Amino acid sequence: MSLFRDDGIVLRTQKLGEADRIITLLTRGHGRVRAVARGVRRTKSKFGARLEPFSHVDVQFFARGSDLVGRGLPLCTQSETIAAYGSGIVTDYARYTAGTAMLETAERFTDNEGEPAVQQYLLLVGGLRTLANGEHAPHLILDAFLLRSLAVNGYAPSFEDCAKCGIHGPNRFFSVAAGGVICGDCRVPGSVVPSPEAIGLLSALLTGDWATADACEPRHVREGGGLVSAYLHWHLERGLRSLRYVEKS
C-alpha cells in the first residue's frame, strides 16, 4: 500500500455506483491518472465539488503496490483546490466549448497512463488560466493550445520554411500530410493555398505573438482555425468530438 501526492487538472469524470466517481486527471508528475473518488456524488460532499472538470487540484492517492498506476484504480483520498478555473469557464458558452476541446486534446495526447507529460500539463494549466481570465478570444486560445500541443508532442507544423526540402519561405502551399507549408517544387496532391494572413496568424499563435493574433480579421481566424483542425485530425487519426461545438467568429 502506498500514498502518492501530485497536482493535476481534472479532465473528466464518470459515474461509478450510487455515490462514487472515476476521476481522470492530467498530473504534473504521473501524467494521466484515473482514480476512484468515493462518496463525491452525495449532496453534502464538499470533496466532490473540488473534483470537477477544469479544476486545478492538489490530490492525494492511495494505491495498492508501489506504483500509482497499476492493476487496479487508486483511490483519491484528499483534494485541495489550487485554482477553480471552471468558475470562469462554464458560464460562457464560447469559453466552455473551447475549454472542453482543450481537455479532450490533453487526454488524447497522453494515451499512456502513468507516463509523465510535463510540457502538456504546463500547457493545459496555462491555457485554462488564460481562458478563465478572458485574456484573449476563446477560439484563439484554443488554436494556440492545439498548435503548441502538437509541437510538444513532435508534430510542430512549419509556417515559414518548406516542410519537405527546407527552402526558406514564405511558401504559398500548405499540406497537413507534409507537415505545414511547402514550396512549389514539393507541392503534393491535396495541398491548399491559404492566405498569407492566415499563415501569419498561426505562426503568431504558435510563438505567442498575441498582438498579431488579436488584430487578425475574423475571416482569417476562421481560415486558420480550419487548418489547425485539419492538421490535428491528421496526426490524431480521428477528430475531436468537442471541436464541432466550438464557435469560430
N, C-alpha and C positions, 0 to 999 in steps of 0.2 A: 504494500500500500504506500502511495506517495502523494505528496502535496506539491502542486505547481502553482506559481503565480505569474500572471502576464497581463499586459494591457492590450485591448483589441477593439475593433469595430464590429458591432453586431450586423451581420449581413442578412440573415433571415431567421424566421422561427417556424416551427411546425408543432402542431398539437400532438400530445402523447398522453393517452389515457384520459382521465377526467380532469386532472388539475396540473399536469406537467407539460413541459415543452422541451423539444430538442432545439438548442440554440446553435447556429452556425456563426462563428466569428473568424475574422482575419486578425491574428495576433502578431505582435512585434517579434517575439522570439520563437514561436512554434508554427508560424504560417496559419493555414486554415485548420480550424479545430471545430468539431461537433461535440456538444456536451449536453447532458440532461440537466435541466433545472426543475427541481421538484417543487410543486405547490405554487408555481408562479401565476397560474390562471385563477387562483382563488381571489375573490373580491378584495380581501383585506391584505393581500400580499404587496408590500412595498418593494420587495425584491424584484418582482416581475416587471414593474414599471421601468426599472433600470436596464432591462434586457430586451429592449425594443429595437427594431432596425434603425440605423443611423446613430445609435448611441456609442459613445467612446467610453469604455469602462475599464476599470482595474478589476480583474477577476481571479478568484482562487479556484483551482480544480483539485478534485480528489480522484486519483486513478489507481486501478489495480495494476501492480507491477511497477517497473522502473521507468516506463515511458508514458508520456501523456497520451499519445495516440497508439493504442494497442488493439487487442481483440474486441474489447467492449468499450462503450462510450464512457468517458469520465463524467463525474458529477460536478456541476457548478455549485460550489458551496457558499461563496461570498461574492458580492459585486458592489463596487463603489463607482459612482459616476465621475468621469473626468470631464466630459463635455456632452451636453444633451443637444447634439446638432439637430435632432428631429424636430425640436420646437420651432426652429427657424426654417424648416423644410416642408413639413407635412401640411401646413396651412396654405401653401401656394402650389397650384397645380403644376406650373412650369418647373419650379424647383423640385417638387416631389417626383415628377416623371424623370427629370434629369438625374436626380439622386438615386432613384431605383435602378436606372441603367448603369450608374457607376458601381453600385453594389453588385449587380449581376456580372459586370465586367471583371471586377476584382475576384469574384468567386470562380469565374471561368478560367482566369489566368493562374489560379492556384489549385490545380487539379489534385496534387499530391498532398494529402493531409499530413500535418506534422512537419512539413518541409518549410523552413524559414523563407520568407519572401519580403525582406525588409523594405526594399525600394517600393514594391507595390503597396505595402502597408502605409508607408510615409506619403505616397501619392494620394491614397484614399483619404487619409486624415486631413491632408492639406486641401484636397478637393472639396470635401464635405464642409470644412471650416469656411472656405471661400463661398460656397453655395449658400450656407446658412446665414452668412453675413450680408449676402446680396451685393457682393463687390463688383460683379460683372453679370451680364446676361446669362441665364442658366444654360442655354444651348451652347454658348461659347465655352463656359466652364466645362461642360460635358465633353465637347470636342477636344479641348486641351487635355483633359484627363485621358480620353481614349488614345490620343496620339502618344502621350507620354507613357501610358501603359504598354502600348505596342513597342515603344523604344526600349523600355527597361526589360522587356521580355525577348529582345533580339530582333524585332521586326520594324525598326525605325525606317520610315519612308524617306526617300530623298526628294527635296523640293528645289534643288539647285543643279547639282551635277547629275549627269546621266547615270541612272541606277545600274546600267549594264556595262558601259565602257568607261564611265568616269569622266567624260568630256565636260569641261566647265560650262555652266549654264549662263543665262536661263535657257531651259529646254522646254519646248511647247507641248510635247505629248505626255500623257500620263497613263500608266498601266499598273493596275493593282498586282498583277501576276509578276511583273518585272521588278516591283519594289519602289515605284514612285515615278518621277519624271524621267523621260528618256528622249534621246536625240532622234533626228530623222532617220539616220542610218540604222538605229537599233529598234525602230518602231515595229511593234508586233500587232497581230490581229486583235481587235478589241480595245485598242488604245483610244483614248478620248483627248480632246483638245480643250482643256479648261481655260477660263480667263486668267490672265496674269494676276488679277486682284484676288481670285480665289486661292491660287497657289501661294500668293504673298500672305494671305490670312492664315493658311495652315502652317506656314513656316513661322509666323509670329506666335501662333498658339503653342507650337512645339518648343519654341525658345523662350516663351514668357514675355514677349513684347506686347503687353496689353494695350498700350497706347494705339498701336496699329490695329489690333484686333477690335477694340471698342469702336474705332472710327469706320469700320468696314460697312459697306452698304448691305441691306438685308438680302438682296438678290445674290450677292457674292457669298454671304453667310450660308444661304441655302445650298448654293452650289458646292461650297467647301464641305458642308455637312454631309452631302451625298457622297462625296469622295471618301470621307472618313468612314462612313457606314459601309461602303463597298470594300474598302481596304481591310476593315476589321472583320467583316464577314468572310473574306478570303482566308485570312490567317486563323480564324477560329473554326473554320469549316462549316459553321452554321451561324446564323444571325442571332442577335439578342432579342428575346421576346419583348423586352421593355422598350426597345428603341422605337417601335411603331407608335407609341403613345407620346413621344417627346414632341413638343411644339418647336417648330423652326420658323422664326419670324424674319 
